[in-house]
Amino acid sequence: MEFEIWWLLGIPLFFSLGWIAARVDIRQLISESSSLPKGYFKGLNFLLNEQPDKAIDAFIEILKLNPETVELHFALGNLFRRRGETERAIRVHQNLLSRPDLPIEQQTQAMFELGQDYLKAGLLDRAEETFNQLVAGQYAIPARKALLEIYQKEKEWLRAIDAAHALQESGAGGRQKEIAQFYCEIAQDELVHTHPEAAMAMLDKAIATDRHNVRAVILSGDIHLAKGDVEQAVLAWRRVEQQSVPHVALVAQRLMDGYRKLERPQEGLNLLKSYMAETPSIDLLEVVFKATLELETAADANQLVGNELRRTPTLLGLDKLLDARMLVAPPEVLPELSIVKTLVSGYAQKFTRYQCTHCGFKARQFYWQCPGCSKWETYPPRRTEELNVMN
């Protein structure tokens, strides 16, 4: 009980000490704020109001009066870079590095910012040289990420692989997906230059790195086809279903062409129909529709498209249904159908794009690496309208 009484008596003491500490902090803050130039707050206000041009002018005026203000140099350089004025940003950060009295931490920061300037300006060789000087210090991880970006821009895939491994070892997270894609890029280059064995060796490494890599499986079929082994090519493309059922749309035409070369087209058509029954796809429907017209009848193709549209109602599906209807329609209604077809096709073209799930960039063709944000495997193998219907 005696302990509790002393504790109660101590509460006012603790309160008084806290009040005194707060007063000291406030006085220190007021003192520090009063020592800052008025232009600093003016520039900060412009930044908060999203007026970077006026903020830059305000900061430049401060630097004319007090060129020793290091933090303002950094702020100004970053503003220049964000506006795309990379030459001015480079000059600001080079000016900082030329100062012999600059502490080592700020020298390192200035070098990192200079590397970012070079990268934004497209001076990749200078950026690479700068970031290579930072891979052992406090900027090691961001510098290695920048180097990885540079090697991808330069299509230096082997160096990109080394950079990705270095990032993994530094604790920056797994990079298996990217590394596997780099091996696929090398394999594709080897295939273009008719080096199928070298290409296959790269694909083996890709699959060993990421066993779920669909692209490596597709490319392995392409390599078998280039070597003249159609049977093995078809078997490889069929393995895509085991990796990802939606991605079979990407190899549908390859499979149909392969079965034609093997003189078993009906087997190929039946296989694609089974895929379509499992997962709806406009791209898959396109291939199956044409093959049905070739191997069966127009009425069968018409029924096929009608059933698919009822299952997955999309404008793209309606466009394909009109194609089918025009094949079996009486001559007297063809002019009206043709008008409707033209209108629907015009609107349907807006939905024939793939869309990156990371940045939203839309493209008419499928990409393994987004042209907008350079992320890997961010394009679903379905068109935008199909994804909207499914969601």
C-alpha positions in Angstrom: 0.0 0.0 0.0 2.9 2.3 0.8 4.4 1.7 -2.6 1.1 2.8 -4.3 1.1 6.1 -2.4 4.7 7.0 -3.5 3.7 6.0 -7.1 0.8 8.5 -7.0 3.1 11.2 -5.6 5.5 10.6 -8.5 2.9 11.3 -11.2 3.1 15.1 -10.9 6.9 14.9 -11.0 6.9 12.9 -14.3 4.3 15.3 -15.8 6.5 18.3 -14.9 9.6 16.7 -16.4 7.7 16.0 -19.6 6.4 19.6 -19.8 10.0 20.9 -19.4 11.3 18.6 -22.2 8.5 19.6 -24.5 9.3 23.3 -24.0 13.0 22.6 -24.7 12.1 20.8 -28.0 9.8 23.6 -29.1 12.4 26.2 -28.4 15.0 24.2 -30.4 12.6 23.7 -33.3 11.8 27.5 -33.4 15.5 28.3 -33.3 16.3 25.9 -36.1 13.4 27.1 -38.2 14.3 30.8 -37.8 17.8 30.0 -39.1 16.4 28.7 -42.4 16.1 31.2 -45.3 12.6 32.4 -46.1 13.0 31.2 -49.6 13.2 27.6 -48.3 9.6 27.8 -46.9 8.5 29.5 -50.1 10.0 26.7 -52.2 8.5 24.1 -49.9 5.1 25.7 -50.3 5.4 25.6 -54.1 6.2 21.9 -53.8 3.2 21.2 -51.6 1.0 23.0 -54.2 2.5 21.0 -57.0 4.3 23.9 -58.6 7.7 22.4 -59.2 8.8 25.2 -61.6 8.3 27.9 -59.0 9.9 25.7 -56.3 13.0 25.3 -58.5 13.3 29.1 -58.9 13.0 29.6 -55.2 15.6 27.0 -54.3 18.0 28.5 -56.9 17.7 31.9 -55.3 18.7 30.3 -51.9 21.7 28.6 -53.4 22.9 31.9 -54.9 22.9 33.4 -51.3 24.1 30.3 -49.6 25.9 27.9 -51.9 27.0 25.6 -49.0 23.4 24.3 -48.5 24.0 20.6 -49.4 20.5 19.3 -48.8 19.0 22.0 -51.1 21.4 20.8 -53.8 20.0 17.3 -53.5 16.4 18.6 -53.5 17.1 20.8 -56.6 18.9 18.0 -58.4 16.0 15.6 -57.8 13.5 18.2 -59.0 15.5 18.7 -62.2 15.6 15.0 -62.8 11.8 14.5 -62.3 11.1 17.3 -64.8 13.3 15.6 -67.3 16.1 18.3 -67.1 18.7 15.7 -66.7 21.6 17.9 -67.8 20.9 20.4 -65.0 20.5 17.5 -62.5 23.9 16.1 -63.6 25.6 19.5 -63.1 24.1 19.9 -59.6 25.3 16.5 -58.5 28.7 16.8 -60.2 29.1 20.1 -58.4 28.5 18.4 -55.1 31.0 15.7 -55.8 33.6 18.3 -56.7 33.6 19.8 -53.2 36.5 18.5 -51.2 34.9 19.2 -47.8 31.8 17.1 -48.5 31.4 14.3 -45.9 31.8 10.7 -47.2 28.1 9.9 -46.6 27.0 12.8 -48.7 29.6 12.0 -51.4 28.1 8.5 -51.6 24.6 10.0 -51.8 25.7 12.4 -54.5 27.2 9.6 -56.5 24.1 7.6 -56.3 21.9 10.5 -57.4 24.3 11.2 -60.3 23.9 7.6 -61.4 20.2 8.0 -61.4 20.6 11.2 -63.5 22.7 9.2 -66.1 20.1 6.4 -66.1 17.3 8.8 -66.7 19.2 10.6 -69.5 19.9 7.3 -71.2 23.7 7.5 -70.6 23.8 3.8 -69.7 27.6 3.4 -69.9 28.2 6.3 -67.4 25.3 5.1 -65.2 26.8 1.6 -65.1 30.2 2.9 -64.2 28.8 5.0 -61.4 26.6 2.3 -59.9 29.5 -0.2 -60.0 31.3 2.0 -57.5 28.4 1.7 -55.1 27.9 -2.1 -54.9 29.8 -2.4 -51.6 28.3 0.4 -49.5 25.0 1.5 -48.1 23.6 1.9 -51.6 24.5 -1.6 -52.6 21.0 -2.9 -53.1 19.5 0.1 -55.0 22.8 0.2 -57.1 22.5 -3.4 -58.0 18.8 -2.9 -58.9 19.8 -0.1 -61.2 22.5 -2.2 -62.8 20.0 -5.0 -63.4 17.7 -2.4 -65.1 20.7 -1.2 -67.3 21.6 -4.7 -68.4 18.0 -5.4 -69.4 17.9 -2.2 -71.4 21.1 -3.2 -73.1 19.9 -6.8 -73.6 23.0 -8.0 -71.8 21.2 -11.1 -70.5 24.2 -12.9 -69.1 25.2 -9.8 -67.1 21.6 -9.4 -66.0 21.6 -13.0 -64.7 24.8 -12.2 -62.7 23.2 -9.0 -61.3 20.0 -10.8 -60.4 22.0 -13.5 -58.5 23.9 -10.8 -56.7 20.7 -9.2 -55.6 19.4 -12.5 -54.3 22.6 -13.0 -52.3 22.4 -9.5 -50.8 18.9 -10.3 -49.4 16.8 -8.3 -51.9 14.4 -11.1 -52.5 14.0 -13.9 -55.0 14.7 -13.3 -58.6 14.0 -16.7 -60.1 11.2 -15.5 -62.4 13.4 -12.8 -63.9 16.4 -15.1 -64.2 14.4 -17.7 -66.0 13.1 -15.1 -68.4 16.7 -13.9 -69.1 17.6 -17.5 -70.0 14.6 -17.6 -72.3 15.8 -14.4 -74.0 19.2 -16.0 -74.7 17.5 -19.1 -76.0 15.4 -17.1 -78.3 18.4 -15.3 -79.7 20.2 -18.6 -80.2 17.1 -20.0 -82.0 17.1 -16.9 -84.3 20.7 -17.6 -85.2 19.9 -21.3 -85.8 21.8 -22.7 -82.8 19.1 -25.0 -81.5 21.3 -27.0 -79.2 22.6 -23.9 -77.4 19.0 -22.6 -77.2 17.9 -25.8 -75.6 20.7 -25.7 -73.0 19.5 -22.2 -72.0 15.9 -23.5 -71.7 17.1 -26.3 -69.4 18.6 -23.6 -67.1 15.4 -21.6 -67.3 13.2 -24.5 -66.2 15.8 -25.5 -63.5 15.5 -21.9 -62.2 11.7 -21.6 -62.4 9.9 -24.9 -63.1 6.6 -23.0 -63.7 8.0 -21.0 -66.6 5.5 -21.3 -69.5 7.7 -19.5 -72.0 10.5 -22.0 -71.7 8.1 -24.9 -72.5 6.7 -23.0 -75.5 10.2 -22.2 -76.8 11.3 -25.9 -76.4 8.5 -26.8 -78.9 9.7 -24.1 -81.3 13.2 -25.5 -81.1 12.0 -29.1 -81.8 10.1 -27.7 -84.8 13.2 -25.9 -86.1 15.0 -29.2 -85.9 12.3 -30.8 -88.0 10.9 -33.0 -85.1 7.2 -32.0 -85.3 6.1 -34.9 -83.0 8.3 -33.6 -80.2 7.3 -30.1 -80.8 3.6 -31.0 -80.4 4.4 -32.9 -77.2 6.2 -29.9 -75.8 3.4 -27.5 -76.6 0.9 -29.8 -75.0 2.9 -29.5 -71.8 1.7 -25.9 -71.5 -1.6 -27.2 -70.2 0.3 -28.7 -67.2 1.9 -25.3 -66.5 -1.1 -23.0 -67.0 -4.3 -23.9 -68.7 -5.1 -20.2 -69.8 -1.8 -20.1 -71.6 -2.8 -22.8 -74.1 -4.3 -20.1 -76.2 -0.8 -18.9 -76.9 0.1 -22.2 -78.5 -3.3 -23.1 -80.1 -2.2 -22.1 -83.6 1.1 -23.9 -83.2 -0.7 -27.1 -82.1 -3.1 -27.0 -85.0 -0.3 -26.4 -87.5 1.7 -29.2 -85.9 -1.2 -31.7 -86.2 -1.7 -30.7 -89.8 2.0 -31.5 -90.5 1.5 -34.9 -88.8 -1.6 -35.4 -90.9 -3.8 -35.7 -87.8 -5.7 -32.4 -88.0 -8.9 -33.8 -86.5 -7.0 -35.0 -83.4 -5.6 -31.5 -83.1 -9.1 -29.9 -83.4 -10.5 -32.3 -80.8 -7.7 -31.4 -78.4 -8.3 -27.7 -78.8 -12.0 -28.2 -78.3 -11.3 -29.9 -75.0 -9.1 -27.0 -74.0 -11.9 -24.5 -74.9 -14.4 -26.5 -72.8 -12.1 -26.1 -69.8 -11.2 -22.4 -70.2 -12.9 -19.8 -72.4 -10.6 -17.8 -74.7 -11.2 -15.6 -77.7 -7.8 -16.5 -79.2 -8.5 -20.2 -78.8 -12.0 -19.8 -80.3 -10.5 -18.1 -83.3 -8.2 -21.1 -84.1 -11.0 -23.7 -83.3 -13.5 -21.8 -85.5 -11.2 -21.8 -88.5 -10.3 -25.4 -88.1 -13.9 -26.4 -87.7 -14.7 -24.6 -91.0 -11.9 -26.5 -92.6 -12.5 -30.0 -91.2 -16.2 -30.0 -90.5 -19.0 -27.8 -91.8 -20.1 -24.1 -91.6 -23.1 -25.2 -89.6 -20.8 -26.9 -87.0 -18.7 -23.7 -86.8 -21.9 -21.6 -86.4 -23.1 -23.8 -83.5 -19.7 -23.8 -81.9 -19.5 -20.0 -81.8 -23.1 -19.7 -80.6 -22.5 -22.1 -77.7 -19.4 -20.3 -76.7 -21.1 -16.9 -76.8 -23.9 -18.1 -74.6 -21.3 -19.5 -72.1 -19.1 -16.3 -72.2 -21.0 -13.3 -73.6 -18.5 -10.8 -75.0 -18.4 -8.3 -77.8 -15.5 -10.1 -79.3 -17.5 -13.3 -79.2 -20.5 -11.6 -80.9 -18.1 -10.4 -83.6 -17.0 -14.0 -84.2 -20.7 -15.1 -84.2 -21.5 -12.7 -86.9 -18.7 -14.2 -89.0 -20.3 -17.6 -88.5 -23.8 -16.4 -89.2 -22.8 -14.8 -92.5 -21.5 -18.2 -93.7 -24.9 -19.8 -93.4 -27.3 -16.8 -93.8 -29.5 -16.5 -96.9 -28.2 -14.1 -99.5 -31.0 -11.5 -98.9 -30.0 -10.8 -95.3 -26.2 -10.6 -96.0 -26.2 -6.8 -96.6 -27.8 -6.1 -93.2 -25.5 -8.6 -91.5 -22.5 -7.0 -93.1 -23.5 -3.6 -91.7 -24.0 -5.0 -88.2 -20.7 -6.9 -88.5 -18.9 -3.6 -89.5 -20.3 -1.8 -86.5 -19.6 -4.6 -84.0 -16.0 -5.1 -85.3 -15.3 -1.4 -84.9 -16.2 -1.5 -81.2 -14.7 -5.0 -80.6 -11.3 -3.7 -81.7 -11.1 -1.7 -78.5 -11.2 -4.9 -76.5 -8.7 -6.9 -78.4 -5.8 -5.8 -76.3 -3.8 -7.4 -73.5 -3.3 -5.3 -70.4 -0.4 -5.3 -67.9 -1.6 -6.0 -64.4 1.2 -3.8 -62.9 1.0 -0.5 -64.9 -2.1 -1.0 -67.0 -0.2 -0.7 -70.4 -2.4 -2.1 -73.2 -1.0 -3.8 -76.3 -2.4 -5.6 -79.3 0.0 -8.6 -78.8 1.0 -10.6 -75.8 4.3 -9.7 -74.2 6.4 -11.6 -71.6 7.9 -8.3 -70.5 5.7 -5.2 -70.4 6.8 -2.4 -72.8 5.4 0.1 -70.3 6.9 -0.8 -66.9 9.5 -3.5 -68.0 8.0 -6.0 -65.4 8.0 -9.7 -66.4 5.0 -11.9 -66.7 2.4 -9.2 -65.9 0.3 -9.9 -69.0 -2.6 -12.3 -68.5 -3.1 -14.6 -71.6 -6.6 -13.2 -72.0 -7.9 -10.1 -73.7 -9.2 -7.2 -71.5 -12.9 -7.9 -72.2 -12.6 -11.5 -71.3 -11.0 -10.6 -67.9 -13.8 -8.1 -67.2 -16.5 -10.7 -67.9 -14.7 -13.2 -65.6 -14.4 -10.7 -62.8 
